[in-house]
Amino acid sequence: MVSLEGLVAAAAVLAGLGLLAWRLWAGRLEVPGDRREEEEEEEGILFITEDGAGRCRLLCKPSALAQHLVRSLGQSAVLRGGRWLWPRWPRLQTLWQLLRPPEPEPAVARELLQLPDTGLVALDWLVGARGARSGSGGGGPSSVLLLIPNAAGKVTGGLLQLGLRALERGFVPVIFNRRGHNGCPLTTPRLQPFGDPGDLREAVTYLRCRHPTASLLAVSEGSGSGLLLAYLGESGSSSCLAAAACISPVFRGRDWFEAGMPWFYEWPLLLHLKRGLSRYVGSLAEAVDVEGLLGSRSLRELEEALFCRTKSRPTTWEAYWERNEPLRDADEAAVPVLCLCSADDPVRGPPARSLPLELFRSSPYFFLLLTPRGGHCGFPRRGLGRCWGHEAVLEYFRAMAEFLRAEERRKGLPRPRRLGGPALEPPVFTWQRSYTR
């Protein structure tokens, strides 16, 4: 049965595509890929390759790890060939990622994790394609890949497709669902703010206990990167993660909400959030103005209704973002993070004001892979369900494992027993400064 949300979203997409086609025909739509991005700065940018979407660049602080990533990504076929039929339509690429179903449909096993305040988060383990028989790869534990959806909690087809690709390569993918999101029961009148990593920390601790010999990796999609970046900054060297990646991240949360978002992106997510929250009106009524919440006309209004205009502890919009900006503790991050971004991202905004270029030049742990085209979390390529952004992220994790193995051999340290799949070795470690010099 087709849901009301699906019908409304489909109608919005059809209307948007019609308007988009008309504006292209009328010659009134500016195509970002048609002009040279003057705001891109060449200093500190290492050239990787020329692909169907243009030049891909890696912006980072020079180090042994950075040189290894340049070689690995440059030699890989991930960034070459197979470009999409409409590379200059970033809005269409964004819609394609946001609303398309995964193929094949994945089978998911849900696990509920109770938090110290009796709240719940859900962990969805991807166990294979629906209808297919799942089995163990054998040979020991694989790396656990934690997938973090966007801030609205919508698990897109693109995120599920990434999980299936990872599963094929021997990873153990699991999706983190916030309180009240994606069918996770809301047992307390409290949701998770944009950049509050408390619940994510509990989930990571649980995964470490459940898989003590496996490496933990994390990937976030879109605005969900605010949660991952905040966690890495607050946790520092105690994050328990071996590496992380952000696909089309939102770096400056307050600016992003205040600037406004394209309607074709905001409306489906706003509808998705309202539909989920409407199930918990009775519980939320104790903490917020439910009528104002469900009457929100933008994601910013909804964010304010949920976390600023509360009945018990109201706060200002400014004070809220002092505690929830994703990069507030970025200097404390001690885990390599690859940020895959497109210069024509219609959701994040122009690179000159939305990308923290100085962070990538000064921190040895942050790497910006910037491509001229790809939309927001789109990065499509020819072939059913293909996304070269997903392949780039998985190639990045492979390169990280290769680099660590080479460093251990060079230093003559005893190697632990071989781990099955693409696990990083050793499975539990602290990043050494020599890796990023």
C-alpha positions in Angstrom: 0.0 0.0 0.0 1.3 3.4 -0.9 1.6 5.8 2.1 0.3 9.3 2.2 3.9 10.5 2.7 5.0 8.7 -0.5 2.1 10.2 -2.5 2.7 13.7 -1.4 6.5 13.4 -1.9 5.9 11.9 -5.4 3.6 14.8 -6.3 6.1 17.3 -5.1 8.8 15.7 -7.2 6.7 15.6 -10.3 5.8 19.2 -9.8 9.4 20.1 -9.2 10.6 18.3 -12.3 8.0 20.0 -14.4 9.0 23.4 -13.1 12.7 22.5 -13.6 12.1 21.4 -17.2 10.2 24.6 -17.9 12.9 26.8 -16.4 15.5 25.0 -18.4 13.5 25.4 -21.6 12.9 29.1 -20.9 16.6 29.6 -20.3 16.1 31.1 -16.8 17.9 28.5 -14.7 21.5 29.1 -13.9 23.5 25.9 -14.1 26.4 26.1 -11.6 28.6 23.7 -13.6 28.5 26.1 -16.6 30.7 28.7 -14.9 34.1 28.5 -13.3 33.9 28.4 -9.5 35.9 31.5 -8.6 35.6 30.8 -4.9 37.7 27.6 -5.1 41.2 28.3 -3.9 44.1 26.4 -5.4 46.5 26.7 -2.5 46.9 23.5 -0.6 44.7 21.5 -3.0 46.2 18.3 -4.4 45.1 17.3 -7.8 43.8 13.8 -8.0 42.2 13.0 -11.3 40.0 14.3 -14.1 36.8 12.4 -14.3 33.5 12.8 -16.1 32.3 15.4 -13.6 35.5 17.4 -13.8 38.5 17.8 -11.6 38.4 16.1 -8.2 40.6 17.7 -5.6 41.8 16.7 -2.2 42.3 19.6 0.2 44.2 18.7 3.3 47.3 19.4 5.4 50.4 17.6 3.9 51.3 14.4 5.7 52.2 10.8 5.1 48.6 9.8 5.3 47.5 12.5 2.9 50.1 11.4 0.3 48.9 7.8 0.6 45.3 8.9 0.1 46.2 10.9 -3.0 48.0 7.9 -4.5 45.2 5.5 -3.6 42.3 7.6 -4.8 44.3 8.8 -7.9 45.1 5.3 -9.0 41.6 3.9 -8.3 39.0 3.6 -11.0 36.4 5.0 -8.6 36.8 8.6 -9.7 37.0 7.9 -13.5 34.4 7.3 -16.1 30.7 6.4 -16.1 29.3 9.9 -15.6 25.6 10.4 -15.3 23.5 11.4 -18.2 22.6 14.8 -16.7 25.8 15.9 -14.7 24.8 19.6 -14.8 21.5 19.2 -13.0 22.4 19.1 -9.3 18.8 19.5 -8.2 17.8 16.4 -10.1 20.7 14.5 -8.7 19.6 15.5 -5.2 16.1 14.3 -5.7 17.3 11.1 -7.3 19.3 10.3 -4.1 16.6 11.5 -1.7 13.6 9.6 -3.0 14.7 6.7 -5.1 14.2 3.2 -3.5 17.3 1.0 -3.1 17.8 -1.9 -5.5 17.6 -4.6 -4.2 15.5 -3.9 -1.1 17.7 -4.7 1.9 16.7 -7.0 4.8 17.0 -5.3 8.2 17.2 -6.7 11.7 16.3 -4.1 14.3 17.7 -3.8 17.8 16.5 -1.3 20.4 19.1 0.1 22.7 17.9 1.6 26.1 19.7 4.8 27.2 20.5 5.9 30.8 17.4 8.1 30.9 15.2 5.1 29.7 15.0 6.6 26.2 15.5 4.4 23.1 17.6 4.5 20.0 17.3 1.8 17.2 20.1 0.0 15.5 19.1 -1.5 12.1 21.5 -4.2 11.1 21.6 -4.8 7.3 21.8 -8.5 6.8 21.5 -8.7 3.0 19.0 -8.1 0.1 15.4 -9.0 0.9 14.6 -12.5 -0.1 18.3 -13.5 -0.3 19.9 -15.9 2.0 22.5 -14.2 4.3 25.5 -16.0 5.5 28.8 -15.4 7.3 31.8 -14.5 5.4 33.9 -16.5 7.8 37.6 -16.0 8.7 37.0 -13.7 11.7 35.3 -10.4 12.5 34.8 -7.6 9.9 34.7 -3.9 10.4 31.5 -2.5 11.7 30.2 0.4 9.6 27.9 2.7 11.4 25.6 4.6 9.0 24.1 7.9 10.3 21.0 9.3 8.3 20.3 13.0 7.8 19.1 15.1 10.8 15.4 14.4 9.8 16.0 10.7 10.4 15.0 9.8 6.8 16.9 6.7 5.7 17.3 7.4 2.0 17.7 4.8 -0.7 21.2 6.1 -1.2 22.1 5.3 2.4 20.7 1.8 2.1 22.5 1.3 -1.2 25.8 2.3 0.6 25.0 -0.3 3.3 24.5 -3.0 0.7 27.7 -2.1 -1.1 29.5 -2.3 2.2 27.9 -5.6 3.0 29.1 -7.0 -0.3 32.7 -6.0 0.6 32.7 -7.7 4.0 31.7 -4.9 6.3 29.0 -5.2 8.9 26.7 -2.2 8.3 24.3 -0.9 10.9 22.1 2.2 10.8 21.8 4.5 13.8 18.2 5.8 14.3 17.7 8.7 16.8 14.9 8.8 19.3 11.5 8.9 17.7 13.0 8.6 14.2 12.3 6.0 11.6 9.8 4.1 13.8 12.0 4.1 16.9 9.7 4.4 19.9 9.8 7.6 21.8 9.6 6.6 25.5 10.6 10.0 26.9 9.5 13.5 26.0 13.0 14.3 24.6 14.5 14.2 21.2 18.1 14.5 20.1 19.3 18.0 19.3 21.2 18.7 16.0 24.7 18.4 17.4 24.2 16.6 20.7 26.3 13.4 20.5 25.3 11.8 23.8 23.0 9.1 22.3 25.5 8.4 19.6 28.2 7.9 22.2 26.1 5.3 24.0 25.5 3.4 20.7 29.3 3.4 19.8 30.1 2.1 23.3 27.5 -0.7 22.8 29.0 -1.6 19.4 32.5 -1.7 20.9 31.2 -4.1 23.6 29.3 -6.3 21.2 32.2 -6.4 18.6 35.3 -6.0 20.8 37.8 -7.2 18.2 36.3 -5.4 15.1 37.2 -2.0 13.9 34.5 0.7 14.1 33.9 3.0 11.2 31.2 5.6 10.6 29.6 7.3 7.6 27.1 10.1 7.8 24.8 11.5 5.1 23.9 15.2 4.6 22.8 17.0 7.7 23.4 13.9 9.8 27.1 14.8 9.6 26.5 17.5 12.2 26.0 14.7 14.7 29.1 12.7 13.7 31.4 15.8 13.5 30.2 16.9 17.0 30.9 13.4 18.4 34.4 13.3 16.9 35.2 16.7 18.4 33.8 16.0 21.8 35.3 12.5 22.1 38.8 13.3 20.7 41.1 10.3 20.9 38.5 8.4 22.9 36.0 8.1 20.1 36.6 4.3 19.6 36.4 4.9 15.8 39.2 4.0 13.4 38.1 6.3 10.6 35.0 8.3 9.5 33.5 9.8 6.4 30.8 12.5 5.7 28.9 12.6 2.5 27.8 16.1 1.6 28.1 17.3 5.2 26.6 20.5 6.7 29.4 22.1 8.6 27.7 25.3 9.9 24.4 24.3 11.3 23.0 27.7 12.3 23.9 29.3 9.0 22.4 26.4 7.1 19.0 26.7 8.9 18.9 30.4 8.6 19.8 30.5 4.9 16.9 28.4 4.0 16.8 25.3 1.9 15.5 24.4 -1.6 11.8 23.6 -1.3 12.2 20.2 -3.1 14.6 19.1 -0.3 12.9 20.8 2.7 9.3 19.8 2.1 9.8 16.0 1.9 11.9 16.0 5.1 9.5 18.4 6.9 6.6 16.1 6.0 8.6 13.0 7.1 9.4 14.6 10.5 5.9 15.8 11.2 4.4 12.4 10.2 6.8 10.7 12.7 6.3 13.2 15.5 2.5 13.1 15.2 2.6 9.5 16.6 3.9 10.9 19.9 1.7 14.0 20.4 0.7 12.9 23.9 4.2 12.4 25.1 5.6 15.5 23.5 2.8 17.7 24.9 4.5 17.6 28.2 7.6 19.3 26.8 6.7 21.4 23.8 3.8 23.3 22.1 2.5 20.5 19.9 0.2 22.7 17.9 3.1 25.1 17.0 5.3 22.1 16.3 3.0 20.4 13.8 2.2 23.8 12.3 5.8 24.5 11.4 6.3 25.7 7.9 10.1 25.1 7.7 12.8 22.9 9.2 14.0 25.9 11.2 10.6 26.6 12.7 10.4 22.9 13.7 13.9 22.9 15.2 13.0 26.0 17.3 9.7 24.5 18.4 11.4 21.3 19.5 14.5 22.6 21.3 14.2 26.3 22.0 10.5 27.0 22.9 10.3 24.2 25.4 8.0 24.4 28.4 10.6 23.4 31.0 13.9 24.9 29.8 13.3 27.5 27.0 16.4 28.9 25.4 17.3 31.3 22.7 18.2 30.3 19.1 21.8 31.7 19.7 22.3 29.7 22.9 21.0 26.5 21.2 23.7 26.7 18.5 26.5 27.5 21.0 25.9 23.9 22.2 25.1 22.3 18.9 27.4 23.6 16.2 29.0 20.6 14.5 32.5 22.1 14.5 32.6 23.7 17.9 35.3 21.2 19.1 36.8 20.3 15.7 40.3 21.1 16.9 40.0 18.1 19.4 39.1 15.6 16.7 41.8 12.8 16.5 40.3 10.5 13.9 40.8 10.8 10.1 37.6 12.2 8.5 37.0 12.3 4.7 34.4 14.9 3.7 33.0 14.3 0.2 31.5 17.5 -1.2 30.3 18.9 -4.5 30.8 22.5 -5.5 27.2 22.6 -7.0 25.5 21.3 -3.9 22.1 23.1 -3.9 21.4 22.2 -0.2 24.7 23.1 1.5 25.2 26.3 -0.3 28.1 28.0 -2.2 31.6 26.6 -1.2 32.9 30.1 -0.3 30.6 30.4 2.7 29.7 26.8 3.5 33.1 25.0 3.4 35.5 25.6 6.3 38.6 25.5 4.1 40.9 26.7 6.8 40.1 23.6 8.9 41.2 21.3 6.1 44.4 23.2 5.7 45.3 23.3 9.4 44.1 19.9 10.8 45.9 16.7 9.9 42.7 14.7 10.4 40.3 16.4 8.0 40.3 15.7 4.3 38.1 17.4 1.8 37.4 15.6 -1.5 35.8 18.3 -3.7 34.2 17.7 -7.0 32.6 20.3 -9.3 29.4 18.3 -9.7 27.3 15.8 -7.8 24.5 17.6 -6.1 23.7 16.9 -2.5 24.5 13.3 -1.6 23.9 12.5 -5.3 27.2 11.6 -7.1 25.4 9.3 -9.6 27.1 7.3 -12.3 25.8 5.0 -15.1 24.4 1.8 -13.9 21.4 0.8 -11.8 21.8 2.0 -8.2 25.3 3.2 -8.8 26.8 6.1 -6.9 30.5 6.9 -7.3 30.5 8.7 -3.9 29.8 5.4 -2.2 32.6 3.8 -4.0 34.9 6.6 -3.1 34.1 6.3 0.6 34.7 2.5 0.6 37.9 3.0 -1.3 39.0 5.5 1.4 38.4 3.0 4.1 40.4 0.4 2.1 43.2 2.9 1.8 43.2 3.6 5.5 43.5 -0.1 6.3 46.4 -0.4 3.8 48.2 2.6 5.3 48.0 1.3 8.8 49.2 -2.1 7.9 52.2 -0.5 6.1 53.0 1.7 9.1 53.0 -1.3 11.5 55.3 -3.3 9.2 57.6 -0.3 8.8 58.0 0.0 12.6 58.5 -3.7 13.0 55.6 -4.1 15.5 54.1 -7.5 15.9 51.0 -7.9 13.8 47.8 -9.4 15.3 46.1 -12.3 13.7 44.5 -11.6 10.4 41.0 -10.2 10.5 38.4 -11.2 7.9 37.0 -8.6 5.5 38.4 -5.1 5.3 39.1 -4.7 9.0 41.7 -2.2 10.0 44.7 -3.7 11.9 45.1 -3.5 14.8 41.4 -3.4 15.6 41.8 -1.2 18.7 44.4 1.6 18.5 45.1 5.2 19.1 46.1 7.3 16.1 49.7 8.2 16.3 50.9 11.7 15.4 53.5 10.3 13.1 50.7 9.1 10.8 49.6 12.7 10.2 53.0 14.4 9.8 
